[in-house]
Amino acid sequence: MSEETTEQVVEEVVEQGQEADPVATLTADLQRLQAEYANYRKRVERDRAVAHESAIGAVLTELLAILDDVDRAEQHGELSGGFKAVADQLNSITSRIGLEKYGTEGEAFDPQIHEALMHEESADVEVPTASKILQSGYKYKERILRPARVSVTDPAGA
C-alpha cells in the first residue's frame, strides 16, 4: 500500500468515530490478504489434481477396448510369444497407474458398480447375485470408468 492509501484508510476509520491504530489496521489487512491467497492456492492445487485425474481417466477409458481384447485372447488361449509379453506389459502399466479391474462371479449385485444385462431366477441364491461376468468393470481411484456387465440371478419368488 502506498502512504496515501494508508492515510485514507486511517482517516476513514477515525471519521467513523473510532480510534484506530494504523499498524493494527494494516496488520489485519495483511492477514486477510494472506488468508485469501492461501485459499486461492489450495483451490488451484485441488483443481489441478482433479484435471490430472480426469485426463488419466480419459486415457484409461480409451484403453479399455484393448484390455478387453487381450482378456478374450487369453481366455481362448491365443496369447503366446511376443504378444503375451506386450499384453503383460500393458496390464502391468495400467495397474501401476491405478486402473483396477473388478467383478467376480458370485458377488452380490450392486447397481452402483454393475450393469445387469440378463436376469434369471434360482432357489440357490438369497439375494440378487452377479452370477456371470459378461464384461469386467474398471475403476480408477474410486471412479467407475465402466461398470461390470453381468448376468443377475434373483432369488426364486422374489
Kinemage of the C-alpha trace (Angstrom):
@kinemage 1
@onewidth
@group {chain A} dominant
@subgroup {mainchain}
@vectorlist {calphas} color= white
{ca met a 1} P 0.000 0.000 0.000
{ca ser a 2} L 1.197 3.495 -0.678
{ca glu a 3} L 1.345 6.110 2.070
{ca glu a 4} L -1.593 7.976 0.587
{ca thr a 5} L -3.788 4.872 0.684
{ca thr a 6} L -2.747 4.094 4.257
{ca glu a 7} L -3.637 7.601 5.378
{ca gln a 8} L -7.048 7.328 3.664
{ca val a 9} L -7.834 4.075 5.487
{ca val a 10} L -6.807 5.538 8.829
{ca glu a 11} L -8.790 8.749 8.191
{ca glu a 12} L -11.926 6.752 7.246
{ca val a 13} L -11.745 4.745 10.466
{ca val a 14} L -11.171 7.883 12.578
{ca glu a 15} L -14.059 9.683 10.825
{ca gln a 16} L -16.401 6.895 11.896
{ca gly a 17} L -15.724 7.833 15.497
{ca gln a 18} L -13.354 5.001 16.222
{ca glu a 19} L -9.805 5.341 17.292
{ca ala a 20} L -7.619 3.095 15.217
{ca asp a 21} L -4.075 2.014 15.364
{ca pro a 22} L -2.748 2.203 11.786
{ca val a 23} L -0.399 -0.705 12.423
{ca ala a 24} L -3.271 -2.892 13.661
{ca thr a 25} L -5.385 -1.942 10.650
{ca leu a 26} L -2.598 -2.741 8.215
{ca thr a 27} L -1.803 -5.993 10.043
{ca ala a 28} L -5.430 -7.079 9.801
{ca asp a 29} L -5.460 -6.252 6.073
{ca leu a 30} L -2.263 -8.207 5.531
{ca gln a 31} L -3.604 -11.219 7.413
{ca arg a 32} L -6.810 -11.120 5.378
{ca leu a 33} L -4.832 -10.979 2.114
{ca gln a 34} L -2.606 -13.842 3.224
{ca ala a 35} L -5.639 -15.972 4.058
{ca glu a 36} L -7.248 -15.184 0.688
{ca tyr a 37} L -4.042 -16.117 -1.126
{ca ala a 38} L -3.692 -19.381 0.838
{ca asn a 39} L -7.295 -20.314 -0.032
{ca tyr a 40} L -6.699 -19.445 -3.682
{ca arg a 41} L -3.551 -21.569 -3.786
{ca lys a 42} L -5.361 -24.554 -2.212
{ca arg a 43} L -8.240 -24.204 -4.679
{ca val a 44} L -5.841 -24.110 -7.648
{ca glu a 45} L -3.974 -27.203 -6.405
{ca arg a 46} L -7.272 -29.065 -5.908
{ca asp a 47} L -8.472 -28.092 -9.392
{ca arg a 48} L -5.141 -29.148 -10.883
{ca ala a 49} L -5.357 -32.562 -9.192
{ca val a 50} L -8.921 -33.079 -10.449
{ca ala a 51} L -7.906 -32.141 -14.000
{ca his a 52} L -4.942 -34.528 -13.808
{ca glu a 53} L -7.131 -37.419 -12.633
{ca ser a 54} L -9.733 -36.666 -15.306
{ca ala a 55} L -7.088 -36.719 -18.040
{ca ile a 56} L -5.676 -40.046 -16.855
{ca gly a 57} L -9.220 -41.456 -16.555
{ca ala a 58} L -9.976 -40.411 -20.139
{ca val a 59} L -6.853 -42.133 -21.475
{ca leu a 60} L -7.554 -45.285 -19.473
{ca thr a 61} L -11.148 -45.325 -20.747
{ca glu a 62} L -9.825 -45.352 -24.314
{ca leu a 63} L -7.620 -48.354 -23.466
{ca leu a 64} L -10.480 -50.479 -22.107
{ca ala a 65} L -11.357 -51.937 -25.538
{ca ile a 66} L -7.753 -53.100 -25.972
{ca leu a 67} L -7.717 -54.625 -22.489
{ca asp a 68} L -10.971 -56.461 -23.309
{ca asp a 69} L -9.395 -57.872 -26.490
{ca val a 70} L -6.353 -59.016 -24.517
{ca asp a 71} L -8.624 -60.740 -21.955
{ca arg a 72} L -10.587 -62.502 -24.691
{ca ala a 73} L -7.372 -63.651 -26.379
{ca glu a 74} L -6.129 -65.006 -23.047
{ca gln a 75} L -9.419 -66.841 -22.412
{ca his a 76} L -9.178 -68.535 -25.829
{ca gly a 77} L -5.517 -69.494 -25.377
{ca glu a 78} L -4.349 -67.220 -28.177
{ca leu a 79} L -1.931 -65.259 -26.011
{ca ser a 80} L 1.596 -66.505 -26.700
{ca gly a 81} L 5.074 -65.347 -27.662
{ca gly a 82} L 5.711 -61.663 -28.183
{ca phe a 83} L 2.044 -60.773 -27.968
{ca lys a 84} L 1.886 -62.238 -24.436
{ca ala a 85} L 4.844 -60.072 -23.398
{ca val a 86} L 3.132 -56.958 -24.788
{ca ala a 87} L -0.146 -57.894 -23.060
{ca asp a 88} L 1.621 -58.467 -19.735
{ca gln a 89} L 3.405 -55.137 -20.026
{ca leu a 90} L 0.149 -53.331 -20.886
{ca asn a 91} L -1.590 -54.873 -17.871
{ca ser a 92} L 1.374 -54.019 -15.648
{ca ile a 93} L 1.463 -50.377 -16.760
{ca thr a 94} L -2.283 -49.820 -16.356
{ca ser a 95} L -2.201 -51.435 -12.907
{ca arg a 96} L 0.741 -49.274 -11.861
{ca ile a 97} L -1.139 -46.147 -12.996
{ca gly a 98} L -4.066 -47.181 -10.809
{ca leu a 99} L -6.562 -48.931 -13.097
{ca glu a 100} L -8.411 -51.633 -11.172
{ca lys a 101} L -10.380 -54.452 -12.751
{ca tyr a 102} L -13.371 -55.658 -10.750
{ca gly a 103} L -16.277 -58.040 -10.979
{ca thr a 104} L -16.267 -61.617 -9.758
{ca glu a 105} L -18.897 -64.262 -10.171
{ca gly a 106} L -20.954 -64.882 -7.063
{ca glu a 107} L -20.717 -61.430 -5.507
{ca ala a 108} L -23.884 -59.570 -4.523
{ca phe a 109} L -25.361 -57.443 -7.305
{ca asp a 110} L -24.753 -53.732 -6.724
{ca pro a 111} L -26.390 -51.394 -9.267
{ca gln a 112} L -23.770 -48.747 -8.433
{ca ile a 113} L -20.968 -50.849 -9.929
{ca his a 114} L -22.777 -53.478 -12.022
{ca glu a 115} L -24.860 -53.220 -15.169
{ca ala a 116} L -27.419 -56.025 -15.429
{ca leu a 117} L -27.733 -57.407 -18.950
{ca met a 118} L -29.605 -60.641 -18.183
{ca his a 119} L -31.850 -61.899 -15.373
{ca glu a 120} L -32.511 -65.405 -14.100
{ca glu a 121} L -34.215 -66.810 -11.037
{ca ser a 122} L -32.890 -69.538 -8.802
{ca ala a 123} L -33.606 -71.019 -5.384
{ca asp a 124} L -29.837 -71.299 -4.820
{ca val a 125} L -29.417 -67.593 -4.023
{ca glu a 126} L -30.872 -65.474 -1.229
{ca val a 127} L -30.029 -62.034 -2.627
{ca pro a 128} L -29.619 -60.771 -6.196
{ca thr a 129} L -26.234 -62.107 -7.274
{ca ala a 130} L -23.896 -61.395 -10.180
{ca ser a 131} L -23.835 -64.986 -11.370
{ca lys a 132} L -21.854 -64.457 -14.556
{ca ile a 133} L -19.456 -61.663 -15.522
{ca leu a 134} L -20.040 -60.834 -19.174
{ca gln a 135} L -17.578 -57.938 -19.226
{ca ser a 136} L -15.298 -56.853 -16.386
{ca gly a 137} L -15.679 -53.437 -14.849
{ca tyr a 138} L -12.859 -50.953 -14.376
{ca lys a 139} L -12.318 -48.150 -11.904
{ca tyr a 140} L -9.638 -45.550 -11.382
{ca lys a 141} L -9.244 -44.015 -7.926
{ca glu a 142} L -12.738 -44.988 -6.813
{ca arg a 143} L -14.209 -43.543 -10.016
{ca ile a 144} L -16.079 -46.084 -12.128
{ca leu a 145} L -14.783 -45.909 -15.697
{ca arg a 146} L -17.038 -48.728 -16.848
{ca pro a 147} L -19.465 -50.810 -14.792
{ca ala a 148} L -19.121 -54.586 -14.807
{ca arg a 149} L -21.699 -56.062 -17.181
{ca val a 150} L -23.248 -59.080 -15.512
{ca ser a 151} L -25.967 -61.687 -15.586
{ca val a 152} L -28.020 -61.400 -12.398
{ca thr a 153} L -29.629 -64.306 -10.597
{ca asp a 154} L -32.549 -63.277 -8.397
{ca pro a 155} L -33.994 -65.412 -5.579
{ca ala a 156} L -36.930 -67.536 -6.744
{ca gly a 157} L -40.307 -65.997 -5.952
{ca ala a 158} L -38.907 -62.544 -5.212
